[in-house]
Amino acid sequence: MSNKLHLTLKYAFAMEVFFTIICALLVAIEYFIGSGALTLKGTLYCMIVFQIPVAVLVVRHWVRLSKDPFIN
């Protein structure tokens, strides 16, 4: 596995964990402020919406690593 791919996968995993934690916090806020019931629809929408910034950030990271002359 190339160094660029390895670094990008590590970055993608870190971003996925970060946005999953944010989504969990939003679901917890929905639970406590709402009627005390978790909705699957709200949780799935949160996860789907947060996949967009993950994809954008990972692509930007890949492009930046492509321009780096010190990465293989």
All heavy atoms as a GROMACS GRO file, in nm:
protein
  575
    1MET      N    1   0.085  -0.116   0.000
    1MET     CA    2   0.000   0.000   0.000
    1MET      C    3   0.090   0.124   0.000
    1MET      O    4   0.186   0.132   0.077
    1MET     CB    5  -0.089  -0.003   0.124
    1MET     CG    6  -0.188   0.107   0.126
    1MET     SD    7  -0.305   0.116   0.264
    1MET     CE    8  -0.316  -0.041   0.336
    2SER      N    9   0.057   0.217  -0.085
    2SER     CA   10   0.139   0.338  -0.094
    2SER      C   11   0.121   0.424   0.030
    2SER      O   12   0.021   0.415   0.102
    2SER     CB   13   0.105   0.416  -0.220
    2SER     OG   14  -0.022   0.478  -0.205
    3ASN      N   15   0.219   0.507   0.052
    3ASN     CA   16   0.217   0.596   0.169
    3ASN      C   17   0.102   0.695   0.161
    3ASN      O   18   0.037   0.724   0.261
    3ASN     CB   19   0.351   0.669   0.179
    3ASN     CG   20   0.376   0.724   0.316
    3ASN    OD1   21   0.307   0.690   0.411
    3ASN    ND2   22   0.474   0.810   0.326
    4LYS      N   23   0.074   0.744   0.039
    4LYS     CA   24  -0.035   0.840   0.021
    4LYS      C   25  -0.170   0.776   0.054
    4LYS      O   26  -0.253   0.835   0.122
    4LYS     CB   27  -0.034   0.892  -0.123
    4LYS     CG   28  -0.142   0.995  -0.150
    4LYS     CD   29  -0.128   1.055  -0.289
    4LYS     CE   30  -0.193   0.968  -0.389
    4LYS     NZ   31  -0.210   1.031  -0.520
    5LEU      N   32  -0.191   0.654   0.008
    5LEU     CA   33  -0.316   0.584   0.035
    5LEU      C   34  -0.330   0.554   0.184
    5LEU      O   35  -0.438   0.570   0.242
    5LEU     CB   36  -0.322   0.454  -0.045
    5LEU     CG   37  -0.448   0.370  -0.026
    5LEU    CD1   38  -0.570   0.447  -0.070
    5LEU    CD2   39  -0.435   0.240  -0.103
    6HIS      N   40  -0.222   0.513   0.247
    6HIS     CA   41  -0.224   0.484   0.390
    6HIS      C   42  -0.259   0.609   0.471
    6HIS      O   43  -0.344   0.603   0.561
    6HIS     CB   44  -0.088   0.428   0.434
    6HIS     CG   45  -0.080   0.396   0.578
    6HIS    ND1   46  -0.148   0.291   0.634
    6HIS    CD2   47  -0.012   0.454   0.679
    6HIS    CE1   48  -0.123   0.287   0.763
    6HIS    NE2   49  -0.040   0.385   0.793
    7LEU      N   50  -0.198   0.721   0.440
    7LEU     CA   51  -0.227   0.846   0.511
    7LEU      C   52  -0.370   0.893   0.486
    7LEU      O   53  -0.437   0.943   0.577
    7LEU     CB   54  -0.128   0.955   0.469
    7LEU     CG   55   0.015   0.936   0.516
    7LEU    CD1   56   0.106   1.041   0.452
    7LEU    CD2   57   0.022   0.944   0.667
    8THR      N   58  -0.418   0.875   0.364
    8THR     CA   59  -0.555   0.916   0.333
    8THR      C   60  -0.656   0.828   0.406
    8THR      O   61  -0.758   0.879   0.455
    8THR     CB   62  -0.579   0.911   0.182
    8THR    OG1   63  -0.482   0.995   0.117
    8THR    CG2   64  -0.716   0.959   0.145
    9LEU      N   65  -0.632   0.699   0.414
    9LEU     CA   66  -0.724   0.611   0.486
    9LEU      C   67  -0.726   0.642   0.635
    9LEU      O   68  -0.833   0.638   0.698
    9LEU     CB   69  -0.686   0.465   0.463
    9LEU     CG   70  -0.715   0.411   0.324
    9LEU    CD1   71  -0.664   0.268   0.310
    9LEU    CD2   72  -0.862   0.419   0.292
   10LYS      N   73  -0.610   0.674   0.692
   10LYS     CA   74  -0.607   0.714   0.832
   10LYS      C   75  -0.685   0.843   0.854
   10LYS      O   76  -0.761   0.856   0.951
   10LYS     CB   77  -0.462   0.733   0.879
   10LYS     CG   78  -0.392   0.606   0.917
   10LYS     CD   79  -0.248   0.625   0.956
   10LYS     CE   80  -0.227   0.716   1.071
   10LYS     NZ   81  -0.086   0.723   1.113
   11TYR      N   82  -0.670   0.938   0.764
   11TYR     CA   83  -0.743   1.064   0.772
   11TYR      C   84  -0.893   1.041   0.757
   11TYR      O   85  -0.973   1.099   0.830
   11TYR     CB   86  -0.691   1.160   0.666
   11TYR     CG   87  -0.754   1.296   0.670
   11TYR    CD1   88  -0.717   1.388   0.768
   11TYR    CD2   89  -0.850   1.333   0.577
   11TYR    CE1   90  -0.775   1.514   0.772
   11TYR    CE2   91  -0.908   1.458   0.580
   11TYR     CZ   92  -0.871   1.547   0.678
   11TYR     OH   93  -0.929   1.671   0.682
   12ALA      N   94  -0.932   0.956   0.663
   12ALA     CA   95  -1.074   0.927   0.641
   12ALA      C   96  -1.136   0.862   0.765
   12ALA      O   97  -1.247   0.896   0.805
   12ALA     CB   98  -1.092   0.836   0.519
   13PHE      N   99  -1.063   0.770   0.826
   13PHE     CA  100  -1.113   0.705   0.947
   13PHE      C  101  -1.128   0.806   1.060
   13PHE      O  102  -1.228   0.805   1.133
   13PHE     CB  103  -1.020   0.591   0.989
   13PHE     CG  104  -1.068   0.517   1.109
   13PHE    CD1  105  -1.178   0.434   1.102
   13PHE    CD2  106  -1.004   0.532   1.231
   13PHE    CE1  107  -1.224   0.365   1.213
   13PHE    CE2  108  -1.049   0.465   1.343
   13PHE     CZ  109  -1.159   0.381   1.334
   14ALA      N  110  -1.032   0.895   1.075
   14ALA     CA  111  -1.039   0.997   1.180
   14ALA      C  112  -1.157   1.090   1.156
   14ALA      O  113  -1.229   1.126   1.251
   14ALA     CB  114  -0.909   1.076   1.185
   15MET      N  115  -1.180   1.131   1.033
   15MET     CA  116  -1.294   1.218   1.003
   15MET      C  117  -1.426   1.146   1.026
   15MET      O  118  -1.522   1.205   1.075
   15MET     CB  119  -1.287   1.268   0.858
   15MET     CG  120  -1.180   1.371   0.833
   15MET     SD  121  -1.210   1.525   0.922
   15MET     CE  122  -1.098   1.510   1.058
   16GLU      N  123  -1.431   1.019   0.992
   16GLU     CA  124  -1.553   0.941   1.014
   16GLU      C  125  -1.585   0.930   1.163
   16GLU      O  126  -1.700   0.946   1.204
   16GLU     CB  127  -1.538   0.803   0.952
   16GLU     CG  128  -1.666   0.725   0.945
   16GLU     CD  129  -1.766   0.785   0.851
   16GLU    OE1  130  -1.728   0.832   0.744
   16GLU    OE2  131  -1.885   0.783   0.886
   17VAL      N  132  -1.484   0.906   1.244
   17VAL     CA  133  -1.505   0.898   1.388
   17VAL      C  134  -1.550   1.033   1.442
   17VAL      O  135  -1.644   1.042   1.523
   17VAL     CB  136  -1.376   0.850   1.459
   17VAL    CG1  137  -1.385   0.868   1.609
   17VAL    CG2  138  -1.348   0.705   1.425
   18PHE      N  139  -1.487   1.140   1.399
   18PHE     CA  140  -1.521   1.275   1.444
   18PHE      C  141  -1.667   1.308   1.413
   18PHE      O  142  -1.742   1.352   1.500
   18PHE     CB  143  -1.427   1.377   1.380
   18PHE     CG  144  -1.460   1.519   1.411
   18PHE    CD1  145  -1.438   1.572   1.537
   18PHE    CD2  146  -1.513   1.602   1.314
   18PHE    CE1  147  -1.469   1.703   1.566
   18PHE    CE2  148  -1.544   1.734   1.341
   18PHE     CZ  149  -1.522   1.784   1.468
   19PHE      N  150  -1.710   1.286   1.289
   19PHE     CA  151  -1.846   1.320   1.251
   19PHE      C  152  -1.948   1.223   1.311
   19PHE      O  153  -2.063   1.260   1.334
   19PHE     CB  154  -1.860   1.329   1.100
   19PHE     CG  155  -1.804   1.457   1.045
   19PHE    CD1  156  -1.692   1.457   0.964
   19PHE    CD2  157  -1.863   1.578   1.075
   19PHE    CE1  158  -1.640   1.575   0.914
   19PHE    CE2  159  -1.812   1.697   1.025
   19PHE     CZ  160  -1.700   1.695   0.945
   20THR      N  161  -1.909   1.100   1.340
   20THR     CA  162  -1.999   1.007   1.408
   20THR      C  163  -2.022   1.052   1.552
   20THR      O  164  -2.135   1.042   1.603
   20THR     CB  165  -1.942   0.865   1.404
   20THR    OG1  166  -1.924   0.826   1.268
   20THR    CG2  167  -2.034   0.766   1.473
   21ILE      N  168  -1.920   1.103   1.616
   21ILE     CA  169  -1.936   1.156   1.752
   21ILE      C  170  -2.028   1.277   1.751
   21ILE      O  171  -2.115   1.291   1.838
   21ILE     CB  172  -1.798   1.188   1.814
   21ILE    CG1  173  -1.722   1.060   1.842
   21ILE    CG2  174  -1.812   1.271   1.941
   21ILE    CD1  175  -1.577   1.079   1.882
   22ILE      N  176  -2.011   1.365   1.654
   22ILE     CA  177  -2.100   1.481   1.642
   22ILE      C  178  -2.244   1.435   1.620
   22ILE      O  179  -2.338   1.487   1.681
   22ILE     CB  180  -2.054   1.576   1.529
   22ILE    CG1  181  -1.925   1.645   1.568
   22ILE    CG2  182  -2.162   1.679   1.497
   22ILE    CD1  183  -1.865   1.729   1.459
   23CYS      N  184  -2.262   1.336   1.534
   23CYS     CA  185  -2.396   1.284   1.509
   23CYS      C  186  -2.455   1.222   1.636
   23CYS      O  187  -2.574   1.240   1.664
   23CYS     CB  188  -2.392   1.181   1.396
   23CYS     SG  189  -2.554   1.126   1.344
   24ALA      N  190  -2.375   1.151   1.713
   24ALA     CA  191  -2.422   1.093   1.838
   24ALA      C  192  -2.465   1.201   1.936
   24ALA      O  193  -2.566   1.187   2.006
   24ALA     CB  194  -2.315   1.004   1.899
   25LEU      N  195  -2.391   1.310   1.941
   25LEU     CA  196  -2.429   1.421   2.027
   25LEU      C  197  -2.561   1.484   1.982
   25LEU      O  198  -2.646   1.518   2.065
   25LEU     CB  199  -2.319   1.526   2.031
   25LEU     CG  200  -2.192   1.488   2.105
   25LEU    CD1  201  -2.085   1.595   2.087
   25LEU    CD2  202  -2.221   1.467   2.252
   26LEU      N  203  -2.578   1.500   1.852
   26LEU     CA  204  -2.704   1.555   1.801
   26LEU      C  205  -2.822   1.462   1.829
   26LEU      O  206  -2.931   1.507   1.862
   26LEU     CB  207  -2.692   1.583   1.651
   26LEU     CG  208  -2.599   1.698   1.613
   26LEU    CD1  209  -2.584   1.705   1.462
   26LEU    CD2  210  -2.651   1.829   1.668
   27VAL      N  211  -2.800   1.333   1.818
   27VAL     CA  212  -2.906   1.237   1.848
   27VAL      C  213  -2.939   1.241   1.997
   27VAL      O  214  -3.056   1.235   2.036
   27VAL     CB  215  -2.865   1.095   1.804
   27VAL    CG1  216  -2.959   0.989   1.859
   27VAL    CG2  217  -2.862   1.088   1.651
   28ALA      N  218  -2.837   1.257   2.082
   28ALA     CA  219  -2.862   1.268   2.226
   28ALA      C  220  -2.940   1.394   2.259
   28ALA      O  221  -3.031   1.392   2.343
   28ALA     CB  222  -2.729   1.267   2.302
   29ILE      N  223  -2.908   1.504   2.192
   29ILE     CA  224  -2.983   1.629   2.212
   29ILE      C  225  -3.128   1.610   2.168
   29ILE      O  226  -3.221   1.652   2.236
   29ILE     CB  227  -2.916   1.745   2.137
   29ILE    CG1  228  -2.784   1.782   2.205
   29ILE    CG2  229  -3.008   1.866   2.130
   29ILE    CD1  230  -2.699   1.879   2.126
   30GLU      N  231  -3.147   1.542   2.054
   30GLU     CA  232  -3.283   1.515   2.007
   30GLU      C  233  -3.359   1.429   2.109
   30GLU      O  234  -3.477   1.450   2.134
   30GLU     CB  235  -3.280   1.443   1.873
   30GLU     CG  236  -3.417   1.404   1.822
   30GLU     CD  237  -3.413   1.307   1.705
   30GLU    OE1  238  -3.307   1.248   1.679
   30GLU    OE2  239  -3.518   1.289   1.642
   31TYR      N  240  -3.291   1.335   2.170
   31TYR     CA  241  -3.355   1.247   2.268
   31TYR      C  242  -3.397   1.325   2.392
   31TYR      O  243  -3.509   1.309   2.441
   31TYR     CB  244  -3.258   1.134   2.306
   31TYR     CG  245  -3.311   1.043   2.413
   31TYR    CD1  246  -3.406   0.947   2.383
   31TYR    CD2  247  -3.266   1.053   2.544
   31TYR    CE1  248  -3.455   0.862   2.481
   31TYR    CE2  249  -3.314   0.970   2.643
   31TYR     CZ  250  -3.408   0.874   2.611
   31TYR     OH  251  -3.457   0.791   2.708
   32PHE      N  252  -3.309   1.409   2.444
   32PHE     CA  253  -3.339   1.480   2.568
   32PHE      C  254  -3.436   1.596   2.548
   32PHE      O  255  -3.518   1.624   2.634
   32PHE     CB  256  -3.211   1.528   2.636
   32PHE     CG  257  -3.132   1.415   2.695
   32PHE    CD1  258  -3.005   1.388   2.650
   32PHE    CD2  259  -3.185   1.336   2.796
   32PHE    CE1  260  -2.932   1.284   2.704
   32PHE    CE2  261  -3.114   1.232   2.850
   32PHE     CZ  262  -2.986   1.205   2.805
   33ILE      N  263  -3.426   1.665   2.437
   33ILE     CA  264  -3.517   1.777   2.412
   33ILE      C  265  -3.651   1.727   2.360
   33ILE      O  266  -3.755   1.784   2.391
   33ILE     CB  267  -3.453   1.876   2.312
   33ILE    CG1  268  -3.337   1.948   2.380
   33ILE    CG2  269  -3.555   1.978   2.264
   33ILE    CD1  270  -3.263   2.041   2.289
   34GLY      N  271  -3.648   1.621   2.282
   34GLY     CA  272  -3.772   1.568   2.223
   34GLY      C  273  -3.853   1.492   2.326
   34GLY      O  274  -3.846   1.514   2.447
   35SER      N  275  -3.930   1.400   2.276
   35SER     CA  276  -4.023   1.326   2.362
   35SER      C  277  -3.956   1.211   2.436
   35SER      O  278  -4.024   1.134   2.502
   35SER     CB  279  -4.138   1.273   2.276
   35SER     OG  280  -4.087   1.183   2.179
   36GLY      N  281  -3.828   1.196   2.425
   36GLY     CA  282  -3.758   1.087   2.493
   36GLY      C  283  -3.751   0.960   2.410
   36GLY      O  284  -3.722   0.854   2.462
   37ALA      N  285  -3.774   0.973   2.282
   37ALA     CA  286  -3.767   0.857   2.192
   37ALA      C  287  -3.666   0.885   2.082
   37ALA      O  288  -3.661   0.995   2.029
   37ALA     CB  289  -3.904   0.829   2.132
   38LEU      N  290  -3.585   0.786   2.054
   38LEU     CA  291  -3.491   0.799   1.944
   38LEU      C  292  -3.562   0.764   1.813
   38LEU      O  293  -3.634   0.666   1.806
   38LEU     CB  294  -3.373   0.703   1.963
   38LEU     CG  295  -3.278   0.736   2.077
   38LEU    CD1  296  -3.173   0.626   2.089
   38LEU    CD2  297  -3.211   0.868   2.055
   39THR      N  298  -3.539   0.845   1.714
   39THR     CA  299  -3.598   0.817   1.585
   39THR      C  300  -3.490   0.767   1.490
   39THR      O  301  -3.383   0.827   1.479
   39THR     CB  302  -3.665   0.943   1.524
   39THR    OG1  303  -3.566   1.044   1.509
   39THR    CG2  304  -3.776   0.993   1.613
   40LEU      N  305  -3.519   0.656   1.426
   40LEU     CA  306  -3.424   0.599   1.331
   40LEU      C  307  -3.406   0.692   1.211
   40LEU      O  308  -3.296   0.706   1.159
   40LEU     CB  309  -3.473   0.462   1.286
   40LEU     CG  310  -3.383   0.387   1.189
   40LEU    CD1  311  -3.249   0.357   1.255
   40LEU    CD2  312  -3.450   0.261   1.142
   41LYS      N  313  -3.515   0.756   1.170
   41LYS     CA  314  -3.511   0.846   1.055
   41LYS      C  315  -3.415   0.962   1.081
   41LYS      O  316  -3.331   0.995   0.996
   41LYS     CB  317  -3.652   0.898   1.028
   41LYS     CG  318  -3.667   0.983   0.908
   41LYS     CD  319  -3.815   1.014   0.888
   41LYS     CE  320  -3.835   1.146   0.823
   41LYS     NZ  321  -3.976   1.181   0.810
   42GLY      N  322  -3.423   1.024   1.199
   42GLY     CA  323  -3.334   1.135   1.231
   42GLY      C  324  -3.188   1.093   1.240
   42GLY      O  325  -3.098   1.163   1.195
   43THR      N  326  -3.165   0.976   1.297
   43THR     CA  327  -3.028   0.924   1.309
   43THR      C  328  -2.968   0.895   1.171
   43THR      O  329  -2.854   0.930   1.145
   43THR     CB  330  -3.027   0.796   1.395
   43THR    OG1  331  -3.090   0.825   1.520
   43THR    CG2  332  -2.887   0.748   1.419
   44LEU      N  333  -3.046   0.832   1.085
   44LEU     CA  334  -2.996   0.801   0.950
   44LEU      C  335  -2.972   0.928   0.868
   44LEU      O  336  -2.873   0.937   0.796
   44LEU     CB  337  -3.093   0.709   0.877
   44LEU     CG  338  -3.098   0.566   0.929
   44LEU    CD1  339  -3.204   0.486   0.854
   44LEU    CD2  340  -2.963   0.500   0.916
   45TYR      N  341  -3.062   1.026   0.880
   45TYR     CA  342  -3.041   1.152   0.809
   45TYR      C  343  -2.913   1.221   0.856
   45TYR      O  344  -2.837   1.276   0.776
   45TYR     CB  345  -3.159   1.246   0.828
   45TYR     CG  346  -3.280   1.214   0.745
   45TYR    CD1  347  -3.406   1.256   0.783
   45TYR    CD2  348  -3.270   1.142   0.627
   45TYR    CE1  349  -3.518   1.227   0.708
   45TYR    CE2  350  -3.380   1.113   0.550
   45TYR     CZ  351  -3.504   1.156   0.591
   45TYR     OH  352  -3.614   1.127   0.515
   46CYS      N  353  -2.889   1.216   0.986
   46CYS     CA  354  -2.767   1.277   1.041
   46CYS      C  355  -2.643   1.208   0.984
   46CYS      O  356  -2.549   1.274   0.943
   46CYS     CB  357  -2.771   1.266   1.194
   46CYS     SG  358  -2.631   1.341   1.276
   47MET      N  359  -2.644   1.076   0.982
   47MET     CA  360  -2.528   1.002   0.930
   47MET      C  361  -2.509   1.028   0.781
   47MET      O  362  -2.396   1.042   0.735
   47MET     CB  363  -2.544   0.852   0.956
   47MET     CG  364  -2.534   0.814   1.102
   47MET     SD  365  -2.376   0.856   1.177
   47MET     CE  366  -2.269   0.741   1.096
   48ILE      N  367  -2.618   1.034   0.706
   48ILE     CA  368  -2.607   1.057   0.561
   48ILE      C  369  -2.557   1.198   0.532
   48ILE      O  370  -2.469   1.218   0.447
   48ILE     CB  371  -2.742   1.031   0.493
   48ILE    CG1  372  -2.773   0.881   0.496
   48ILE    CG2  373  -2.744   1.083   0.350
   48ILE    CD1  374  -2.913   0.846   0.454
   49VAL      N  375  -2.609   1.297   0.604
   49VAL     CA  376  -2.568   1.435   0.581
   49VAL      C  377  -2.420   1.454   0.616
   49VAL      O  378  -2.348   1.525   0.546
   49VAL     CB  379  -2.657   1.532   0.662
   49VAL    CG1  380  -2.597   1.670   0.667
   49VAL    CG2  381  -2.796   1.537   0.602
   50PHE      N  382  -2.373   1.388   0.720
   50PHE     CA  383  -2.233   1.404   0.759
   50PHE      C  384  -2.137   1.322   0.673
   50PHE      O  385  -2.016   1.334   0.689
   50PHE     CB  386  -2.212   1.371   0.906
   50PHE     CG  387  -2.252   1.483   0.999
   50PHE    CD1  388  -2.325   1.459   1.113
   50PHE    CD2  389  -2.215   1.613   0.970
   50PHE    CE1  390  -2.360   1.562   1.197
   50PHE    CE2  391  -2.250   1.717   1.054
   50PHE     CZ  392  -2.323   1.692   1.168
   51GLN      N  393  -2.186   1.243   0.580
   51GLN     CA  394  -2.096   1.175   0.485
   51GLN      C  395  -2.046   1.271   0.378
   51GLN      O  396  -1.939   1.251   0.322
   51GLN     CB  397  -2.167   1.056   0.420
   51GLN     CG  398  -2.198   0.944   0.515
   51GLN     CD  399  -2.076   0.896   0.591
   51GLN    OE1  400  -1.973   0.868   0.532
   51GLN    NE2  401  -2.087   0.890   0.722
   52ILE      N  402  -2.122   1.377   0.353
   52ILE     CA  403  -2.082   1.475   0.252
   52ILE      C  404  -1.954   1.548   0.293
   52ILE      O  405  -1.857   1.551   0.215
   52ILE     CB  406  -2.197   1.573   0.222
   52ILE    CG1  407  -2.315   1.497   0.160
   52ILE    CG2  408  -2.152   1.686   0.130
   52ILE    CD1  409  -2.443   1.575   0.155
   53PRO      N  410  -1.944   1.606   0.416
   53PRO     CA  411  -1.818   1.671   0.450
   53PRO      C  412  -1.702   1.573   0.463
   53PRO      O  413  -1.588   1.608   0.434
   53PRO     CB  414  -1.846   1.741   0.583
   53PRO     CG  415  -1.976   1.693   0.630
   53PRO     CD  416  -2.047   1.630   0.517
   54VAL      N  417  -1.730   1.449   0.503
   54VAL     CA  418  -1.623   1.349   0.510
   54VAL      C  419  -1.566   1.326   0.372
   54VAL      O  420  -1.443   1.327   0.353
   54VAL     CB  421  -1.674   1.217   0.574
   54VAL    CG1  422  -1.572   1.106   0.556
   54VAL    CG2  423  -1.705   1.236   0.720
   55ALA      N  424  -1.652   1.307   0.274
   55ALA     CA  425  -1.605   1.283   0.137
   55ALA      C  426  -1.528   1.403   0.083
   55ALA      O  427  -1.421   1.387   0.022
   55ALA     CB  428  -1.723   1.250   0.047
   56VAL      N  429  -1.578   1.522   0.106
   56VAL     CA  430  -1.511   1.643   0.056
   56VAL      C  431  -1.374   1.659   0.122
   56VAL      O  432  -1.274   1.687   0.054
   56VAL     CB  433  -1.600   1.768   0.081
   56VAL    CG1  434  -1.522   1.896   0.054
   56VAL    CG2  435  -1.724   1.762  -0.005
   57LEU      N  436  -1.367   1.640   0.252
   57LEU     CA  437  -1.239   1.656   0.322
   57LEU      C  438  -1.137   1.550   0.281
   57LEU      O  439  -1.018   1.580   0.267
   57LEU     CB  440  -1.261   1.652   0.474
   57LEU     CG  441  -1.331   1.774   0.532
   57LEU    CD1  442  -1.367   1.749   0.678
   57LEU    CD2  443  -1.244   1.897   0.520
   58VAL      N  444  -1.182   1.428   0.260
   58VAL     CA  445  -1.090   1.322   0.218
   58VAL      C  446  -1.038   1.347   0.078
   58VAL      O  447  -0.919   1.329   0.051
   58VAL     CB  448  -1.158   1.184   0.230
   58VAL    CG1  449  -1.076   1.076   0.162
   58VAL    CG2  450  -1.180   1.149   0.377
   59VAL      N  451  -1.124   1.394  -0.012
   59VAL     CA  452  -1.078   1.424  -0.149
   59VAL      C  453  -0.978   1.540  -0.146
   59VAL      O  454  -0.875   1.536  -0.214
   59VAL     CB  455  -1.198   1.455  -0.241
   59VAL    CG1  456  -1.153   1.516  -0.373
   59VAL    CG2  457  -1.278   1.328  -0.265
   60ARG      N  458  -1.006   1.642  -0.066
   60ARG     CA  459  -0.912   1.755  -0.055
   60ARG      C  460  -0.779   1.708   0.003
   60ARG      O  461  -0.672   1.754  -0.041
   60ARG     CB  462  -0.971   1.865   0.032
   60ARG     CG  463  -1.083   1.940  -0.038
   60ARG     CD  464  -1.142   2.046   0.048
   60ARG     NE  465  -1.042   2.148   0.078
   60ARG     CZ  466  -1.054   2.236   0.176
   60ARG    NH1  467  -1.161   2.236   0.252
   60ARG    NH2  468  -0.961   2.325   0.197
   61HIS      N  469  -0.783   1.618   0.100
   61HIS     CA  470  -0.660   1.564   0.159
   61HIS      C  471  -0.582   1.485   0.055
   61HIS      O  472  -0.459   1.496   0.046
   61HIS     CB  473  -0.697   1.475   0.279
   61HIS     CG  474  -0.581   1.427   0.357
   61HIS    ND1  475  -0.519   1.308   0.331
   61HIS    CD2  476  -0.514   1.482   0.460
   61HIS    CE1  477  -0.419   1.291   0.415
   61HIS    NE2  478  -0.414   1.395   0.496
   62TRP      N  479  -0.651   1.404  -0.025
   62TRP     CA  480  -0.587   1.325  -0.131
   62TRP      C  481  -0.519   1.417  -0.233
   62TRP      O  482  -0.406   1.391  -0.275
   62TRP     CB  483  -0.692   1.237  -0.198
   62TRP     CG  484  -0.637   1.151  -0.308
   62TRP    CD1  485  -0.633   1.182  -0.439
   62TRP    CD2  486  -0.580   1.022  -0.294
   62TRP    NE1  487  -0.576   1.079  -0.509
   62TRP    CE2  488  -0.543   0.980  -0.423
   62TRP    CE3  489  -0.557   0.939  -0.186
   62TRP    CZ2  490  -0.485   0.857  -0.446
   62TRP    CZ3  491  -0.499   0.816  -0.210
   62TRP    CH2  492  -0.462   0.776  -0.338
   63VAL      N  493  -0.588   1.524  -0.271
   63VAL     CA  494  -0.532   1.618  -0.369
   63VAL      C  495  -0.408   1.687  -0.312
   63VAL      O  496  -0.307   1.703  -0.380
   63VAL     CB  497  -0.639   1.721  -0.413
   63VAL    CG1  498  -0.578   1.834  -0.493
   63VAL    CG2  499  -0.748   1.651  -0.493
   64ARG      N  500  -0.417   1.728  -0.187
   64ARG     CA  501  -0.300   1.793  -0.125
   64ARG      C  502  -0.182   1.699  -0.115
   64ARG      O  503  -0.067   1.740  -0.134
   64ARG     CB  504  -0.337   1.846   0.012
   64ARG     CG  505  -0.421   1.970   0.006
   64ARG     CD  506  -0.445   2.026   0.142
   64ARG     NE  507  -0.533   2.143   0.133
   64ARG     CZ  508  -0.612   2.182   0.227
   64ARG    NH1  509  -0.618   2.116   0.341
   64ARG    NH2  510  -0.687   2.288   0.211
   65LEU      N  511  -0.207   1.572  -0.085
   65LEU     CA  512  -0.096   1.476  -0.080
   65LEU      C  513  -0.040   1.448  -0.219
   65LEU      O  514   0.078   1.418  -0.233
   65LEU     CB  515  -0.143   1.345  -0.017
   65LEU     CG  516  -0.161   1.346   0.135
   65LEU    CD1  517  -0.209   1.210   0.182
   65LEU    CD2  518  -0.035   1.384   0.206
   66SER      N  519  -0.124   1.459  -0.322
   66SER     CA  520  -0.076   1.439  -0.458
   66SER      C  521   0.023   1.547  -0.499
   66SER      O  522   0.114   1.522  -0.578
   66SER     CB  523  -0.193   1.439  -0.556
   66SER     OG  524  -0.278   1.332  -0.529
   67LYS      N  525   0.006   1.667  -0.446
   67LYS     CA  526   0.094   1.779  -0.480
   67LYS      C  527   0.220   1.782  -0.395
   67LYS      O  528   0.313   1.858  -0.424
   67LYS     CB  529   0.019   1.910  -0.463
   67LYS     CG  530  -0.095   1.925  -0.561
   67LYS     CD  531  -0.171   2.053  -0.538
   67LYS     CE  532  -0.288   2.063  -0.632
   67LYS     NZ  533  -0.368   2.182  -0.607
   68ASP      N  534   0.227   1.699  -0.291
   68ASP     CA  535   0.341   1.699  -0.202
   68ASP      C  536   0.456   1.619  -0.266
   68ASP      O  537   0.441   1.501  -0.294
   68ASP     CB  538   0.303   1.636  -0.067
   68ASP     CG  539   0.409   1.652   0.038
   68ASP    OD1  540   0.515   1.713   0.010
   68ASP    OD2  541   0.386   1.605   0.150
   69PRO      N  542   0.571   1.681  -0.287
   69PRO     CA  543   0.681   1.609  -0.353
   69PRO      C  544   0.749   1.506  -0.262
   69PRO      O  545   0.825   1.421  -0.312
   69PRO     CB  546   0.778   1.720  -0.392
   69PRO     CG  547   0.752   1.829  -0.294
   69PRO     CD  548   0.605   1.820  -0.260
   70PHE      N  549   0.726   1.510  -0.134
   70PHE     CA  550   0.795   1.420  -0.041
   70PHE      C  551   0.717   1.291  -0.014
   70PHE      O  552   0.768   1.201   0.051
   70PHE     CB  553   0.825   1.491   0.092
   70PHE     CG  554   0.915   1.609   0.073
   70PHE    CD1  555   0.865   1.737   0.087
   70PHE    CD2  556   1.046   1.592   0.038
   70PHE    CE1  557   0.947   1.847   0.070
   70PHE    CE2  558   1.129   1.702   0.019
   70PHE     CZ  559   1.080   1.829   0.035
   71ILE      N  560   0.592   1.283  -0.059
   71ILE     CA  561   0.510   1.163  -0.042
   71ILE      C  562   0.520   1.079  -0.167
   71ILE      O  563   0.510   1.128  -0.279
   71ILE     CB  564   0.362   1.201  -0.015
   71ILE    CG1  565   0.349   1.285   0.110
   71ILE    CG2  566   0.275   1.077  -0.006
   71ILE    CD1  567   0.378   1.213   0.238
   72ASN      N  568   0.539   0.950  -0.151
   72ASN     CA  569   0.550   0.859  -0.267
   72ASN      C  570   0.417   0.838  -0.332
   72ASN      O  571   0.319   0.812  -0.282
   72ASN     CB  572   0.609   0.725  -0.224
   72ASN     CG  573   0.752   0.744  -0.178
   72ASN    OD1  574   0.818   0.837  -0.218
   72ASN    ND2  575   0.798   0.652  -0.097
   0.00000   0.00000   0.00000
